[in-house]
Structure formats: structure tokens, C-alpha cells
Amino acid sequence: MEVDPTLMCELLIGPPMVVVLGVVDEGGGTPLRIHVEMRSGRRPCASCGAASRVKERPEVSLVDLPAFGRQARLVWRKHRLVCVEVSCPVQTWTVEDPTIASPRLGLTDRAGRWVTEQVGRWGRTVNEVAVELGCDWHTVNDAVIAYGTALVDDPDRIGQPTALGLDETLFCRQGPWRRQCWSTSIVDVPRRPPARRRGWSQRCGALPVAREPRRGVAQSHRLGHLGHERALTGRCSTRCCPTLSRSRIRSMS
């Protein structure tokens, strides 16, 4: 059990590389302001390798997770260093640490991961999360885009697809003649038991593709842009995407 007050504060704050300088409570329902600073250490210049010294300590206020039922702000006192070598092309730079906060984001790293999970996994709105943290809508939305893009672009997040579902719906009507614009959706879903897909699904090689029942086989197409050259059956769409089935797909194989 830790009894040192300073170490107890550092354990509650979280990042092990920071030192807690103080906590400001202005009252009146305002967020707690926790002032922290990175632990001092020699940082050579990344350009020439010479020694550096601290030039300035600018403060950056970051939205953090609530602490004990109170909204919180982490005030990070950064280190702006200057190279002692006068001939170095890099004169000054600011020390960044992505474990505390990513550059150009207004939330701490743990708060950014939390808001991304709240919006992406649990379906909460950006405005609802922003109200809980007591910050601006754009602050939360920028963090969700930054952290969520990395998750979406991860090729291992869904694995190898085993079954594809296609569904074409009327997206909107455009122009004075109300021309129909269709939207085709492609979804990777788990397989259903063989008893439920009997009579209204077709196996295309090793990748089953579901189609609407009571529809005849009109034409086969190849989906080369999906990376799976599997033939799909159904009526071709002449308006939106000529390589996809016009039939509505109701179930998966």
C-alpha cells in the first residue's frame, strides 16, 4: 500500500512518465485542473545529436476522463527544447508523447480511446459524450475520427470473410424527374445453419453468397474489386452498379 501523497497522486493520474505538480479546484461546477509535467531527463538533439536545454514550458489543457464524478482537465506543461549547437539546422522543438496525448488533439490518449469506444461500440452520439466530458462537439469528433480510422483500416479486424450478403435499396430520388439512385451494400456476416439456407442460397466456390428466393438466375458477374472472384447471381442493376445484383438479398448462407 502506497502512503506517500505524491506517489498516490501519480498513481491516480495514470501515466507513469509524468509528475503531478498540483490540482486546481475553482469550484462552481468547473472541471478539476491537474497540472503535470514529464519527468526530466537528458534529450539529445534528433538532428545532430548534441545536448539540449529547456527553453520554455508552454502549458496545454487537455480534456481528460472524469475523476471521482468531476469533469477533469489535464494541464500538460510541455518542454520546448533548444539545441546548444549553434550550427544545427534544428534550433528548437517541442517534446511530444503519444501515450499522454496525440498531437493536434484536444483529448488525452485514454480519453480519446474511451470516446471512440463509446461512439463506435456502444452507439452513443458524439454530442452525448461531449456533454459528459464538458467539452466541444468537435473535440470529441476529431478524436473519434483519428482513433477510429486506424481501427477501420486494420486489415485484421474482421478476418477472412466466409459469407457475403448483398442488399440494394433505394437511396434517394434526384432531379426534377425524381430519378432513382440505388445503394448497394456488401456485408460480411456469419453463416447460418444449413437447415435455414436450404432452397434459397447458392454456393459460389468456397464463398457462399445469398440471394432472394423465387428469383431466376439471370446473369453471373465477377467482383474483382472485392478481392474474391466469386460469381453472383441475380438481375443486373442498370443504374447504380452494373456488377452487382439488383435483387434484394434477404438472408445469408
C-alpha positions as CSV (number, residue, x, y, z in Angstrom):
1,M,0.0,0.0,0.0
2,E,1.4,3.4,-1.0
3,V,1.2,6.1,1.6
4,D,3.3,8.9,0.0
5,P,1.0,11.7,-1.1
6,T,2.9,12.5,-4.2
7,L,3.1,8.9,-5.4
8,M,-0.6,8.4,-4.6
9,C,-1.5,11.3,-6.8
10,E,0.7,9.9,-9.6
11,L,-1.0,6.5,-9.3
12,L,-4.4,8.1,-9.6
13,I,-3.4,10.3,-12.6
14,G,-2.1,7.3,-14.5
15,P,0.8,7.9,-16.9
16,P,4.0,6.8,-15.2
17,M,6.2,9.2,-17.0
18,V,4.6,12.4,-15.5
19,V,5.0,14.2,-12.3
20,V,1.9,15.8,-10.6
21,L,2.6,19.5,-10.0
22,G,-0.7,20.4,-8.4
23,V,-4.5,20.3,-8.6
24,V,-6.7,23.4,-9.1
25,D,-10.3,23.4,-8.0
26,E,-12.1,26.7,-8.9
27,G,-15.4,25.4,-7.7
28,G,-18.8,26.3,-9.1
29,G,-19.0,23.0,-11.1
30,T,-15.9,23.8,-13.1
31,P,-13.6,20.9,-14.1
32,L,-10.7,19.9,-11.9
33,R,-7.4,21.0,-13.4
34,I,-4.5,18.6,-12.8
35,H,-1.1,20.1,-13.7
36,V,1.5,17.6,-14.8
37,E,5.0,17.6,-16.3
38,M,7.1,15.0,-17.9
39,R,10.0,13.6,-15.8
40,S,13.2,15.5,-16.5
41,G,15.9,13.8,-18.5
42,R,18.6,14.5,-21.0
43,R,17.3,14.5,-24.5
44,P,19.9,14.8,-27.3
45,C,19.1,16.7,-30.5
46,A,17.5,14.4,-33.0
47,S,19.3,16.2,-35.9
48,C,22.9,16.5,-34.7
49,G,23.0,14.5,-31.5
50,A,24.2,17.4,-29.4
51,A,22.9,18.2,-26.0
52,S,19.8,20.3,-25.5
53,R,18.3,22.5,-22.8
54,V,14.8,23.5,-21.8
55,K,13.9,26.9,-23.4
56,E,10.2,27.2,-22.5
57,R,7.5,25.3,-20.7
58,P,4.2,26.0,-22.5
59,E,1.0,24.6,-21.0
60,V,-1.6,22.7,-23.0
61,S,-5.0,22.0,-21.5
62,L,-6.4,18.6,-22.5
63,V,-9.8,17.1,-21.9
64,D,-9.5,14.0,-19.6
65,L,-11.8,11.4,-18.2
66,P,-13.9,12.4,-15.2
67,A,-12.3,11.9,-11.8
68,F,-14.4,10.9,-8.9
69,G,-17.6,12.2,-10.5
70,R,-16.0,15.5,-11.5
71,Q,-15.0,16.6,-15.0
72,A,-11.3,16.9,-15.4
73,R,-8.7,18.7,-17.4
74,L,-5.1,17.6,-17.7
75,V,-2.8,20.6,-18.0
76,W,0.4,19.3,-19.6
77,R,3.4,21.5,-19.1
78,K,5.4,20.6,-22.1
79,H,9.2,21.1,-22.7
80,R,10.3,23.2,-25.6
81,L,14.0,22.4,-26.1
82,V,16.8,24.2,-27.9
83,C,19.9,22.7,-29.3
84,V,23.2,24.0,-27.8
85,E,24.9,23.6,-31.2
86,V,24.6,26.9,-33.0
87,S,25.2,25.4,-36.4
88,C,22.4,22.8,-36.0
89,P,19.6,23.3,-38.6
90,V,17.0,22.3,-36.0
91,Q,17.0,25.1,-33.4
92,T,14.0,24.3,-31.3
93,W,11.4,21.6,-30.9
94,T,8.7,20.5,-28.5
95,V,8.7,17.2,-26.8
96,E,5.7,15.1,-27.6
97,D,4.5,11.9,-26.0
98,P,1.6,9.9,-27.7
99,T,1.0,8.0,-24.5
100,I,-0.2,11.3,-22.9
101,A,-1.9,12.9,-25.9
102,S,-1.6,12.8,-29.6
103,P,-0.5,16.0,-31.4
104,R,-3.3,18.3,-32.6
105,L,-5.9,16.6,-30.5
106,G,-7.7,18.2,-27.5
107,L,-8.1,15.0,-25.5
108,T,-5.7,12.8,-23.6
109,D,-4.8,9.4,-25.1
110,R,-7.0,7.5,-22.7
111,A,-9.9,9.9,-23.2
112,G,-9.6,9.6,-27.0
113,R,-9.7,5.8,-26.8
114,W,-12.7,6.0,-24.4
115,V,-14.8,8.3,-26.6
116,T,-14.0,6.1,-29.7
117,E,-15.3,3.1,-27.9
118,Q,-18.4,4.9,-26.6
119,V,-19.3,6.1,-30.1
120,G,-18.1,3.2,-32.2
121,R,-19.0,0.2,-30.0
122,W,-21.9,1.3,-27.8
123,G,-23.6,3.6,-30.3
124,R,-23.6,6.8,-28.2
125,T,-23.8,10.1,-30.0
126,V,-20.9,12.5,-30.2
127,N,-22.9,15.2,-28.5
128,E,-23.8,12.9,-25.6
129,V,-20.2,12.1,-24.9
130,A,-19.1,15.7,-25.3
131,V,-21.7,16.8,-22.7
132,E,-20.5,14.2,-20.3
133,L,-16.9,15.3,-20.6
134,G,-17.9,19.0,-20.7
135,C,-16.1,19.8,-24.0
136,D,-16.9,20.9,-27.5
137,W,-18.6,18.6,-30.1
138,H,-15.6,18.9,-32.5
139,T,-13.1,17.9,-29.8
140,V,-14.8,14.5,-29.4
141,N,-15.5,14.1,-33.1
142,D,-11.9,14.8,-34.1
143,A,-10.7,12.2,-31.6
144,V,-13.2,9.6,-32.9
145,I,-12.1,10.1,-36.5
146,A,-8.4,9.9,-35.5
147,Y,-8.6,6.8,-33.4
148,G,-11.4,5.2,-35.4
149,T,-9.7,5.5,-38.8
150,A,-6.8,3.4,-37.5
151,L,-9.2,0.7,-36.3
152,V,-11.2,0.7,-39.6
153,D,-8.1,0.5,-41.7
154,D,-6.7,-2.5,-39.8
155,P,-6.9,-5.5,-42.2
156,D,-7.1,-8.0,-39.3
157,R,-10.2,-6.5,-37.6
158,I,-12.7,-8.8,-39.4
159,G,-10.5,-11.7,-40.6
160,Q,-11.3,-13.7,-43.8
161,P,-14.9,-13.5,-44.8
162,T,-16.9,-16.7,-45.1
163,A,-20.2,-15.4,-46.3
164,L,-21.3,-12.2,-48.1
165,G,-24.7,-10.5,-48.0
166,L,-25.8,-8.1,-50.7
167,D,-28.7,-5.7,-50.4
168,E,-29.7,-2.9,-52.9
169,T,-32.0,-0.2,-51.6
170,L,-33.4,3.0,-52.9
171,F,-31.1,5.6,-51.6
172,C,-32.7,8.8,-52.9
173,R,-34.5,10.5,-55.8
174,Q,-32.6,13.2,-57.6
175,G,-33.5,15.9,-60.1
176,P,-36.8,17.3,-61.4
177,W,-37.8,13.9,-62.7
178,R,-37.1,12.2,-59.4
179,R,-34.6,9.8,-60.9
180,Q,-34.0,6.8,-58.6
181,C,-30.5,6.3,-57.2
182,W,-29.7,2.9,-55.7
183,S,-27.3,2.0,-53.0
184,T,-25.7,-1.5,-52.9
185,S,-24.4,-2.7,-49.5
186,I,-22.0,-5.6,-49.0
187,V,-21.9,-7.1,-45.6
188,D,-19.7,-9.9,-44.1
189,V,-21.9,-12.0,-41.8
190,P,-21.6,-15.4,-40.1
191,R,-23.0,-18.4,-41.8
192,R,-26.4,-19.7,-40.9
193,P,-27.2,-23.4,-40.2
194,P,-27.7,-25.5,-43.4
195,A,-31.4,-26.1,-42.5
196,R,-32.1,-22.3,-42.7
197,R,-30.4,-21.7,-46.0
198,R,-31.8,-24.7,-47.9
199,G,-33.6,-23.8,-51.1
200,W,-32.6,-20.1,-51.3
201,S,-28.9,-19.7,-51.3
202,Q,-26.2,-20.6,-53.8
203,R,-22.7,-21.7,-53.1
204,C,-20.2,-19.9,-55.4
205,G,-16.9,-21.8,-54.9
206,A,-15.8,-21.7,-51.3
207,L,-17.6,-18.4,-50.6
208,P,-21.4,-18.6,-50.3
209,V,-23.5,-15.7,-51.5
210,A,-27.1,-15.3,-50.5
211,R,-29.8,-14.2,-52.9
212,E,-33.5,-13.5,-52.9
213,P,-35.8,-16.6,-53.2
214,R,-38.0,-17.2,-56.2
215,R,-35.7,-15.2,-58.5
216,G,-34.3,-16.9,-61.5
217,V,-30.6,-16.9,-62.4
218,A,-30.3,-14.0,-64.9
219,Q,-26.6,-13.4,-65.2
220,S,-23.3,-14.0,-63.4
221,H,-20.8,-11.3,-62.6
222,R,-17.4,-11.1,-61.0
223,L,-16.5,-8.9,-58.1
224,G,-12.8,-8.3,-58.8
225,H,-12.7,-5.1,-56.7
226,L,-13.6,-7.2,-53.6
227,G,-10.6,-9.5,-53.9
228,H,-12.9,-12.5,-54.3
229,E,-13.7,-13.7,-57.8
230,R,-16.9,-15.3,-56.9
231,A,-19.9,-15.4,-59.3
232,L,-23.0,-13.7,-58.1
233,T,-26.5,-14.5,-59.4
234,G,-29.4,-12.2,-59.9
235,R,-30.7,-9.4,-62.1
236,C,-28.2,-6.7,-63.0
237,S,-28.7,-3.1,-61.9
238,T,-28.5,-0.7,-64.9
239,R,-28.5,2.5,-62.9
240,C,-26.2,2.2,-59.9
241,C,-23.6,-0.5,-60.2
242,P,-23.6,-2.9,-63.2
243,T,-21.5,-5.5,-61.4
244,L,-23.9,-6.1,-58.5
245,S,-27.3,-7.9,-58.2
246,R,-30.4,-5.8,-58.4
247,S,-32.3,-8.4,-56.3
248,R,-32.8,-7.7,-52.6
249,I,-30.8,-10.2,-50.6
250,R,-32.8,-11.2,-47.5
251,S,-30.6,-13.8,-45.9
252,M,-27.1,-15.2,-45.7
253,S,-25.8,-18.7,-46.4
